[in-house]
Amino acid sequence: MRKVEITDAEAMFEYGSDPETVRFITIPPYEDIEATKAGIADFFVRNRLVSWGIVEKKSNQFIGTIDLRLEGDGGAFGWIINRKFWGRGYVPEVAKCLLEFGFNELELNLIWAEHFSENKKSGRVMEKIGMTNMGQIFVYVNKLDRSVRCDYWAVTKSEYEKGNRP
């Protein structure tokens, strides 16, 4: 993982403009490279999120992002990854690193996440990294102009420290 940079715009546009890749996230697809650069500048450079780019080791290719939005003594995390790299174990690997960083370096007490309920793959990732399914909630999604059923997952620092993780 590494910091996201403006030079990542082309790789980010590749997956960020793919309707299938962005189907389960709340932002609309990127329209062009300039919009992608603006998104990077606004979200990753100026924002005070803990966020990293996901880079495949063997090819050094930028393939996605993972971030942790801090709220009080906890944080919500999310990710997006190029569809070409789905199912290769990259997301659980980087999500485990994010949990470790959040609990050990930032001293958070709770980390949570949510995913569209129909996105079962994200639920499997959350289960793999030791999170507990807390139930379902409805979230309004602007790009869809409707509410969507989401599964809500969480893990506390004490659960993490007790080994309630892979």
N, C-alpha and C positions, 0 to 999 in steps of 0.2 A: 504494500500500500504506500501511497505517496500523496502529496498535496496536488490538487487539481490546478492546472494551469491553462491559460488562454490557448496555448499550443495544442491542447487536447480537443479543441473544437471539432476538428474533422472526424476524429474517432467517435466523439460524443454524438455528433450529428448522425453518424451512421446508424447507431442504435436508437437515438432519441427521436428520429423521424420515422421509425418503423412502427406502424400501428399495433402490431402484435406484441412488440417489446413494451410499449407504453400502455397497453390495454389495462393493466392492473395498477396503474399509479394515477395520481390525481391531476397531474399536469398534462396539458395537450402536447402532441408531437411538435418537435421543432420544425419550423417552416423552411429555414435556410441556415447557412453557416453564420451569417451575421446575427440572427436571432440566437443561435447557439452560443456565440461569443458573448452576447449581451447577458444571456442566462448564466454563463460561467462567471462573468464579472459581478453580476448582482448576487447570485446565490452562493458561490463558492469563495470568491475573493473578498467581498465586502461583508458577508454575513458572518456572524460570530458562532457558527456551527462548528462542531468537531466533524470534519469531513475529509475523506480521502478518495483518491482515485484508485481503482483496482487495476493492476497491471499483471498480465500473464508473464510469469517468470521466463519461460523458455523462449517466447517471441518478443518480450518487452513491449507488447501491444497493450494500449489503454483499452480496457474492456467494460468499465463501469464505474460506479461510485457507491460509497456507503457513507452514511452520516448519522450523527447523534445530535439531536436537538435538545439542549439542556433546559430543564424546567425545574427550578428549586433544587432539591437534593436528588433528583432523578433525571431521566432522559428518555426520549423516544427515538428509536432508530429505524432506518429504512435503507433500501438499496435499489439499484437498477443495474442490470448487466446485459450486455449485447446478447441477443438471442442465439447467436452462433456458439456461445460459450455456456448455455444452459446445460444443466445436468452433469457438469464436470467436477462438482464439489468445491468450486471457488467461493460461493457465497457462504456456506457453513464455515469454511476456513477463515475468511475475513471477519465474519460475524463473531466468531469466538475471540478473535483479537480485539474487536470492539468492546465486547463484554469485559474482557480482562482489563483493558485500558479504562473503561468507565468505572469499574469497581475499585481497581487498585491504584490508578493514577489520579483520577478525578474524585475518588472517594464518594461515588454516588451510592444511594441506598436502594434504588429501584430503577430498572430499565424495562421499558415496555415497547411494544410494536403492535401494529394492526395490519391486516391484509384483507382484500376483498375475499369473502368467504368462498367464492368459486375458484380462487387461486390456491388450490390444494398444495402446490409445490412450495409456496412460501410457508404454509403451515408446517410442512415436513421439515423445512429448514429450522424453524423456530423450535420445534420439538427436538430436533437433533442437538441443538445447542443448549438444551436444558431449560427452556422457557415452559411455563404452564399456561394452557389455554384457560382464560378467565371467563369466556363466554362471548356473546355477540353483541355488537352495537350497530347503530345505523349512522353513517357519515354522509353528509351532503357533499357531492362532488360537482364542482362548478362546470367542468368540461362536459359532464353528462347531464347537467341540469336536473339532477334527481339524487335521492338518497340511495346508498348502497349498503347492503349488509356486510359487515366486517367482523372477522374474528379478532379478538383482543388477547394478546399474550403478554406475560410479565415474568420477571425473575427478580427476587430480592437479593441484596448483597449477602445476607445470611444463608439463603438457599445456595447461592453460588459458592460461598466459602465451604459449605457442608459437602460439596461435591455433587450437587444436583445439576450436573453438567456432564457432557460426554467425556 
